[in-house]
Each structure stands twice: as C-alpha cells, then as structure tokens.
C-alpha cells in the first residue's frame, strides 16, 4: 500500500510517544531534550519528559541531573544531551574569536571556578564585579553571567547542577584524545551521526525541515559549518523517503512507517510547544490543517491562542490547545478547539479529565 499523509501522521505520533521508561533511557532514546525557562505550568523539558518517563514529576530532571550521564549543551537548540553526544560536538570552535581582554577574563574566571570546585554566577559576579551588559532581549544582565554562558558554550565549563533554575558551573575536563575530527572520514562520520540524532527525534521530516535542522547544527558544531551542505546530501541518500504532494518526507532507514508496531492509544495529552510531535510548524500544518503559534513573546493584544498554549493531542489529531496555570494551590485550565467546541465523545471527556489529574500529580512537588 502507498504511504499517505495519514500513515506518516500516525507514525510520527506513535514513534515519539514510546512506552514510558526510565529518565536516562528516555533521554537516550530522544537523543536531545530542548529546554526552556518558562513555567506554564512547568518547564518545557519537564512537560516533554512526563509523557515518556514512568512516574515523572516536574523538576525530576533538575534534581537527578548531577547523577546522570547528561550534559546541558547546544545541539540544534539548547537543552539536555547524553554525554556521548556532548563529546561528539567538542572541542567546539566558535566562529567569533575572543579579544585578548576577554580571553584574560575567561582565564581568571576558570581559575576561580577550579579553585572552588563549582560556582554560582552570583559568586563569580561578587568576586570579579564585571558589571552590566545589554542582553539579546534588550534588557540588562550581569556581564559575569554572559561570560559564564560563553565559557560554557566553548567547552571550558559545564553545568554541574542547578539551584532554583540557575546554572551552577564547574570546570569541564577535556575528553581523552581521540581520532575524531583528525581525518576527513572521521569528521564526516561525526556530523552524520549528529544529523541522525536529529532525524531520529523529529522524524518523519518534510525536506525543508530536514534542511533546517542540518542548518541549525551551526550552533552545535560551528567548526563544521562548511560541511553542512554535504551532510544534508548524504542524509538524503541514506534515509528512507516518500514523495507526497510534491514534498519529500524522510525518516530513519531502519524504520517502516507502515509497520503494525506504530500503535495509537485513546489517551488525551497536552504537549509542550517544544515537544517533538509539534516542534516543526510546517509539519504541524501539513498534519493537522491549522497554524499553531508560540505566543509567549507576542504582545498580549495580538495573541490568538494564549501566552503558552499547549497543543491538545487526542489519538492522532491535535484538535486544539489548552492554557494552564497554577493558582491558589490548584490547576486552572481553559481550552480552545479547532472545531469551535470540544469533541462530544465521552472517551475524550474522560481522557481529558484523566490528563488533568495526571498533570496535578506531575506538579505536586514542583
């Protein structure tokens, strides 16, 4: 039977919502978990993991991170990656070199962090008094915080833990010498593996999104920016694909979208805007026929869905969105539906109530 859009939609939902497992195994299977600081009603990384980790509660990743083989790092976005993936992207060579003065500041901060074992940005700022700078939002930030972020990105520091959501840094020890990146073949293999991690997380991918993801590797491995076009061409050669309505869709070569293993249940789920199921807005519109927008940075008067609208998934359909907030010790929820009203199916009503109860449990210790 030919592959259809319905086939790919079912495949996309089922492969991403795998059977819940342990935290470490879930992150290894996802390959990368995007992070976001907004809590509405919880951070994006927690909202992503609660569907995929047994008994997951908000904040579990932050609490357990120091004992897991994970790193916070840039990949195609900023988030949490298995240590093996982190090491594949380092040593990272940013496109903009530091000035001599900036390099001296970084050297002094690194010595301070090494001496203390781990350092909170507030401690670094109190010791060095680097002052204030304008951040990319147009507001004011401590210069020390920006320097620590830059040192983290360049691989001089790692995130040891978080305190109240704030990153506490430790010196990152260089990995043992290896052949990775020392030959053209090794470099090609490394960037191909990075592409495959992204594909395994977000498949099936329309061709424009595959190209977009490969392009975003400029954040994870800026030192290989010139190799991205060749990496994209190689990916298209090794991945399986189907052409639908003039667009090629790609997925891992070892998977078959038509397999009976891709089963869908009757669960109702509220997804974070960064969940792999809904992350690609182009694919979202192809699958569900309406435009979802992340409006946290949209002026309130121009919002159509809400500050942090959570896509509402039922079976294989995203049928609307929900806005949730914790207020006065309880969970407040409001919903919008593409059809103008909620499904009248009793299975949906009971499923939505069960989902809200799961959220209350998930948020209990947040």
RODO-2510 file (C-alpha; in nm, 4 decimals, decimal comma):
residues 366
     n   res          X          Y          Z
     1     x     0,0000     0,0000     0,0000
     2     x     0,1279     0,3508    -0,0731
     3     x     0,2385     0,5712     0,2136
     4     x    -0,0099     0,8505     0,2816
     5     x    -0,0134     1,1599     0,4989
     6     x    -0,2319     0,9688     0,7447
     7     x     0,0349     0,6946     0,7569
     8     x     0,3052     0,9475     0,8382
     9     x     0,0894     1,1271     1,0976
    10     x     0,0212     0,8027     1,2829
    11     x     0,3875     0,7057     1,2581
    12     x     0,5029     1,0468     1,3883
    13     x     0,2805     1,0304     1,6960
    14     x     0,3386     0,6645     1,7803
    15     x     0,7167     0,6628     1,7419
    16     x     0,7586     0,9736     1,9564
    17     x     0,5231     0,8596     2,2333
    18     x     0,7132     0,5405     2,3071
    19     x     0,6341     0,3278     2,6111
    20     x     0,7358     0,5252     2,9243
    21     x     1,0715     0,4166     3,0615
    22     x     1,3413     0,5427     3,2992
    23     x     1,4654     0,9006     3,2788
    24     x     1,8081     0,8048     3,1488
    25     x     1,6697     0,5691     2,8853
    26     x     1,4079     0,8183     2,7710
    27     x     1,6663     1,0908     2,7110
    28     x     1,8936     0,8454     2,5329
    29     x     1,6039     0,7428     2,3092
    30     x     1,5049     1,1031     2,2392
    31     x     1,8691     1,1980     2,1843
    32     x     1,8071     1,5552     2,2929
    33     x     1,5535     1,7339     2,5140
    34     x     1,5023     2,1016     2,4402
    35     x     1,4998     2,3289     2,7460
    36     x     1,3055     2,6475     2,8077
    37     x     1,2862     2,8517     3,1308
    38     x     0,9156     2,9463     3,1107
    39     x     0,6897     2,7669     3,3590
    40     x     0,3343     2,7459     3,2274
    41     x     0,2609     2,5343     3,4222
    42     x     0,6098     2,3731     3,4127
    43     x     0,9294     2,3989     3,2097
    44     x     0,9313     2,2577     2,8581
    45     x     1,1818     1,9828     2,9403
    46     x     0,9573     1,8558     3,2211
    47     x     0,6437     1,8715     3,0050
    48     x     0,8253     1,6734     2,7348
    49     x     0,9532     1,4047     2,9699
    50     x     0,6316     1,3476     3,1655
    51     x     0,4819     1,1604     2,8677
    52     x     0,7883     0,9408     2,8256
    53     x     0,9204     0,8669     3,1766
    54     x     0,7451     0,6459     3,4297
    55     x     0,6182     0,8403     3,7302
    56     x     0,7849     1,1627     3,6201
    57     x     0,7251     1,4786     3,8276
    58     x     0,8142     1,8380     3,7482
    59     x     1,1744     1,9088     3,8447
    60     x     1,2928     1,5462     3,8373
    61     x     1,5438     1,6192     3,5619
    62     x     1,6973     1,9077     3,7554
    63     x     1,7062     1,7047     4,0791
    64     x     1,8603     1,3960     3,9218
    65     x     2,0836     1,5609     3,6625
    66     x     2,4081     1,5511     3,8699
    67     x     2,3941     1,1706     3,8858
    68     x     2,3011     1,1097     3,5231
    69     x     2,5394     1,0874     3,2274
    70     x     2,3963     1,4049     3,0784
    71     x     2,5160     1,7500     2,9831
    72     x     2,3431     2,0777     2,9189
    73     x     2,4611     2,1977     2,5801
    74     x     2,3671     2,3408     2,2436
    75     x     2,2640     2,0959     1,9758
    76     x     2,0038     2,2224     1,7267
    77     x     1,8723     2,4208     2,0241
    78     x     1,9777     2,4435     2,3873
    79     x     1,8882     2,1526     2,6098
    80     x     1,9969     1,8248     2,7642
    81     x     2,2002     1,5657     2,5733
    82     x     2,3622     1,2313     2,6580
    83     x     2,7290     1,2803     2,7392
    84     x     2,8367     1,0854     2,4309
    85     x     2,6581     1,3348     2,2052
    86     x     2,8078     1,6256     2,4002
    87     x     3,1585     1,4892     2,3491
    88     x     3,0912     1,4432     1,9776
    89     x     3,0435     1,8208     1,9440
    90     x     3,3642     1,9167     2,1267
    91     x     3,6149     2,0712     2,1067
    92     x     3,3803     2,3396     1,9766
    93     x     3,5357     2,6271     1,7847
    94     x     3,3075     2,9343     1,7732
    95     x     3,3128     3,1477     1,4598
    96     x     3,3952     3,4671     1,6546
    97     x     3,7276     3,4657     1,8398
    98     x     3,7658     3,6366     2,1755
    99     x     3,9619     3,9557     2,2199
   100     x     4,2757     3,9361     2,4301
   101     x     4,0953     4,1118     2,7161
   102     x     3,8024     3,8707     2,7020
   103     x     4,0390     3,5723     2,6974
   104     x     4,2123     3,7054     3,0104
   105     x     3,8759     3,7424     3,1859
   106     x     3,7833     3,3862     3,0939
   107     x     4,1186     3,2529     3,2185
   108     x     4,0706     3,4264     3,5540
   109     x     3,7127     3,3000     3,5910
   110     x     3,8177     2,9460     3,5008
   111     x     4,0867     2,9553     3,7704
   112     x     3,8284     3,0803     4,0210
   113     x     3,5836     2,8010     3,9320
   114     x     3,8567     2,5371     3,9519
   115     x     3,9592     2,6642     4,2941
   116     x     3,6035     2,6486     4,4279
   117     x     3,5015     2,3239     4,2542
   118     x     3,1725     2,4785     4,1368
   119     x     3,0468     2,8366     4,1225
   120     x     2,7123     3,0112     4,1094
   121     x     2,7018     3,3150     3,8734
   122     x     2,6306     3,5332     4,1764
   123     x     2,9605     3,4237     4,3370
   124     x     3,1548     3,4969     4,0201
   125     x     2,9948     3,8389     3,9866
   126     x     3,0615     3,9241     4,3505
   127     x     3,4294     3,8327     4,3107
   128     x     3,5002     3,9975     3,9738
   129     x     3,2349     4,2750     3,9539
   130     x     3,2215     4,2569     3,5747
   131     x     2,9287     4,4988     3,5625
   132     x     2,6155     4,5031     3,3458
   133     x     2,5577     4,4478     2,9740
   134     x     2,2571     4,4542     2,7392
   135     x     2,1217     4,1057     2,6705
   136     x     1,9598     3,9847     2,3489
   137     x     1,6120     4,0639     2,4886
   138     x     1,7156     4,4284     2,5159
   139     x     1,7289     4,4149     2,8958
   140     x     2,0207     4,4267     3,1385
   141     x     2,2230     4,1248     3,2539
   142     x     2,5301     4,0695     3,4653
   143     x     2,8390     4,0620     3,2463
   144     x     2,9615     3,7684     3,4550
   145     x     2,6553     3,5651     3,3558
   146     x     2,7188     3,6288     2,9866
   147     x     3,0856     3,5379     3,0244
   148     x     2,9951     3,2125     3,2017
   149     x     2,7466     3,1304     2,9250
   150     x     3,0149     3,1915     2,6635
   151     x     3,2673     2,9771     2,8512
   152     x     3,0101     2,7010     2,8795
   153     x     2,9389     2,7172     2,5072
   154     x     3,3100     2,6988     2,4253
   155     x     3,3529     2,3904     2,6426
   156     x     3,5588     2,5468     2,9213
   157     x     3,2788     2,4969     3,1745
   158     x     2,9962     2,2513     3,2224
   159     x     2,6728     2,2754     3,4163
   160     x     2,7263     2,0801     3,7371
   161     x     2,3731     2,1339     3,8706
   162     x     2,1006     2,3941     3,9010
   163     x     1,9851     2,5837     4,2073
   164     x     1,6378     2,7293     4,1714
   165     x     1,6739     2,7001     3,7965
   166     x     2,0086     2,8859     3,7884
   167     x     2,3060     2,7029     3,6394
   168     x     2,5983     2,6278     3,8710
   169     x     2,9202     2,5768     3,6746
   170     x     3,2220     2,3516     3,7133
   171     x     3,5341     2,3264     3,5006
   172     x     3,4888     2,0913     3,2078
   173     x     3,7730     1,8459     3,1814
   174     x     3,8870     1,7859     2,8259
   175     x     3,7998     1,4468     2,6838
   176     x     4,0750     1,1945     2,6275
   177     x     4,2483     1,2408     2,2900
   178     x     4,0862     1,0502     2,0058
   179     x     4,0869     1,0394     1,6301
   180     x     3,7541     1,2145     1,5959
   181     x     3,7838     1,5069     1,3610
   182     x     4,1512     1,4323     1,2830
   183     x     4,0656     1,2880     0,9424
   184     x     3,8085     1,3888     0,6827
   185     x     3,6376     1,0482     0,7124
   186     x     3,6103     1,0761     1,0916
   187     x     3,4682     1,4274     1,0629
   188     x     3,2073     1,3127     0,8092
   189     x     3,1084     1,0243     1,0358
   190     x     3,0703     1,2587     1,3312
   191     x     2,8490     1,5119     1,1561
   192     x     2,6427     1,2305     1,0009
   193     x     2,5780     1,0943     1,3499
   194     x     2,4632     1,4379     1,4655
   195     x     2,2225     1,4578     1,1721
   196     x     2,0916     1,1104     1,2528
   197     x     2,0257     1,2081     1,6152
   198     x     1,8108     1,4978     1,4954
   199     x     1,6283     1,2791     1,2433
   200     x     1,5585     1,0056     1,4976
   201     x     1,3998     1,2621     1,7280
   202     x     1,1886     1,4566     1,4796
   203     x     1,1057     1,2052     1,2024
   204     x     0,9250     1,1894     0,9719
   205     x     1,0594     1,5160     0,8349
   206     x     0,9498     1,7113     0,5282
   207     x     1,2554     1,8053     0,3205
   208     x     1,2515     2,1754     0,4203
   209     x     1,2607     2,0833     0,7902
   210     x     1,5425     1,8341     0,7356
   211     x     1,7419     2,1111     0,5720
   212     x     1,6521     2,3499     0,8541
   213     x     1,7706     2,1028     1,1202
   214     x     2,1002     2,0387     0,9439
   215     x     2,1436     2,4145     0,9182
   216     x     2,0921     2,4529     1,2922
   217     x     2,3946     2,2331     1,3569
   218     x     2,5850     2,5614     1,3156
   219     x     2,5094     2,6070     1,6872
   220     x     2,6289     2,2649     1,7992
   221     x     2,9325     2,2354     1,5710
   222     x     3,0192     2,5764     1,4241
   223     x     3,3610     2,4370     1,3355
   224     x     3,1951     2,2168     1,0715
   225     x     2,9701     2,4809     0,9176
   226     x     3,1222     2,4314     0,5737
   227     x     3,0294     2,0609     0,5794
   228     x     2,6546     2,1033     0,6356
   229     x     2,5517     2,1015     0,2689
   230     x     2,7418     1,7779     0,2028
   231     x     2,5986     1,6284     0,5246
   232     x     2,2462     1,7078     0,4067
   233     x     2,3119     1,5444     0,0710
   234     x     2,4482     1,2299     0,2384
   235     x     2,1469     1,2172     0,4724
   236     x     1,9073     1,2224     0,1792
   237     x     2,0971     0,9299     0,0300
   238     x     2,0864     0,7051     0,3384
   239     x     1,7400     0,7878     0,4789
   240     x     1,4159     0,6363     0,3544
   241     x     1,1707     0,8753     0,1962
   242     x     0,8363     0,9132     0,0221
   243     x     0,7115     1,1915    -0,2012
   244     x     0,3668     1,3286    -0,1160
   245     x     0,2075     1,6267    -0,2902
   246     x     0,5428     1,7347    -0,4275
   247     x     0,7267     1,7194    -0,0931
   248     x     0,9777     1,4535     0,0082
   249     x     0,9443     1,3164     0,3628
   250     x     1,2412     1,1478     0,5331
   251     x     1,2798     0,9022     0,8221
   252     x     1,5403     0,6536     0,9569
   253     x     1,6258     0,3778     0,7101
   254     x     1,5633     0,1033     0,9675
   255     x     1,2010     0,2090     1,0318
   256     x     0,8856     0,1324     0,8355
   257     x     0,6011     0,3838     0,8797
   258     x     0,3517     0,1162     0,7736
   259     x     0,4561    -0,1310     1,0414
   260     x     0,1942    -0,2509     1,2887
   261     x     0,4292    -0,1594     1,5725
   262     x     0,3110     0,2033     1,5477
   263     x     0,0017     0,1725     1,7635
   264     x    -0,2102     0,4650     1,8791
   265     x    -0,3997     0,4708     2,2093
   266     x    -0,7005     0,6753     2,3226
   267     x    -0,5005     0,8933     2,5639
   268     x    -0,5559     1,2690     2,5667
   269     x    -0,2283     1,4617     2,6014
   270     x    -0,1320     1,8252     2,6473
   271     x     0,2049     1,8803     2,4799
   272     x     0,4666     2,1473     2,5315
   273     x     0,5214     2,3801     2,2312
   274     x     0,8672     2,2206     2,2062
   275     x     0,7504     1,8587     2,2049
   276     x     0,8976     1,6691     1,9063
   277     x     0,5457     1,5910     1,7829
   278     x     0,4611     1,9577     1,7277
   279     x     0,8034     2,1276     1,7100
   280     x     0,8121     2,1656     1,3308
   281     x     0,5382     2,4182     1,2487
   282     x     0,5468     2,3327     0,8764
   283     x     0,4832     1,9664     0,9503
   284     x     0,2196     2,0641     1,2065
   285     x     0,0153     2,2451     0,9414
   286     x     0,0559     1,9551     0,6955
   287     x    -0,0627     1,7017     0,9523
   288     x    -0,3413     1,8928     1,1247
   289     x    -0,4509     2,1646     0,8862
   290     x    -0,4179     2,4640     1,1168
   291     x    -0,1427     2,7010     1,2265
   292     x    -0,0094     2,6659     1,5797
   293     x     0,1904     2,9594     1,7102
   294     x     0,4055     3,0001     2,0208
   295     x     0,2925     3,3364     2,1573
   296     x     0,4852     3,3855     2,4828
   297     x     0,6767     3,6751     2,3232
   298     x     0,3767     3,8105     2,1318
   299     x     0,2153     4,1270     2,2760
   300     x    -0,0950     4,0193     2,4737
   301     x    -0,3334     4,2126     2,2492
   302     x    -0,2120     4,0177     1,9437
   303     x    -0,2305     3,6675     2,0933
   304     x    -0,4800     3,4282     1,9383
   305     x    -0,4123     3,1103     2,1363
   306     x    -0,2581     3,2318     2,4626
   307     x     0,0705     3,3032     2,6390
   308     x     0,1831     2,9394     2,6467
   309     x    -0,0833     2,7403     2,4656
   310     x    -0,0262     2,3639     2,4912
   311     x    -0,1264     2,1661     2,1808
   312     x    -0,4037     1,9179     2,2691
   313     x    -0,3472     1,5733     2,1179
   314     x    -0,6156     1,3052     2,1036
   315     x    -0,5319     0,9817     1,9244
   316     x    -0,3585     1,1048     1,6043
   317     x    -0,5153     1,4501     1,5946
   318     x    -0,4144     1,7809     1,7509
   319     x    -0,7665     1,9124     1,7983
   320     x    -0,6978     2,2338     1,9901
   321     x    -0,4974     2,3842     2,2711
   322     x    -0,5008     2,4464     2,6442
   323     x    -0,3737     2,7241     2,8687
   324     x    -0,2838     2,6071     3,2195
   325     x    -0,1739     2,7859     3,5326
   326     x    -0,1235     2,7001     3,8975
   327     x    -0,3192     2,9450     4,1115
   328     x    -0,4271     2,9356     4,4755
   329     x    -0,2985     2,5826     4,5129
   330     x    -0,4995     2,4450     4,2218
   331     x    -0,4665     2,3911     3,8477
   332     x    -0,6644     2,6263     3,6274
   333     x    -0,7253     2,5230     3,2673
   334     x    -0,9015     2,6726     2,9675
   335     x    -0,9267     2,5217     2,6213
   336     x    -0,9797     2,6201     2,2609
   337     x    -1,0818     2,3845     1,9820
   338     x    -1,0288     2,3991     1,6069
   339     x    -1,3861     2,2825     1,5519
   340     x    -1,5168     2,5558     1,7810
   341     x    -1,6193     2,3066     2,0501
   342     x    -1,4852     2,0023     2,2329
   343     x    -1,5466     1,6560     2,0861
   344     x    -1,8738     1,5164     2,2143
   345     x    -1,7241     1,1691     2,2521
   346     x    -1,7375     1,0513     2,6141
   347     x    -1,3948     0,8882     2,5700
   348     x    -1,2475     1,2318     2,5042
   349     x    -1,4146     1,3894     2,8075
   350     x    -1,2913     1,1195     3,0418
   351     x    -0,9484     1,1240     2,8766
   352     x    -0,9144     1,4994     2,9250
   353     x    -1,0089     1,4759     3,2916
   354     x    -0,7561     1,1961     3,3373
   355     x    -0,4891     1,4098     3,1696
   356     x    -0,5610     1,6995     3,4054
   357     x    -0,5371     1,4642     3,7017
   358     x    -0,2010     1,3380     3,5732
   359     x    -0,0864     1,6984     3,5493
   360     x    -0,1876     1,7675     3,9078
   361     x     0,0206     1,4691     4,0213
   362     x     0,3084     1,5776     3,7983
   363     x     0,3054     1,9284     3,9507
   364     x     0,2598     1,8189     4,3104
   365     x     0,6232     1,8510     4,4160
   366     x     0,7242     2,1240     4,1703
***
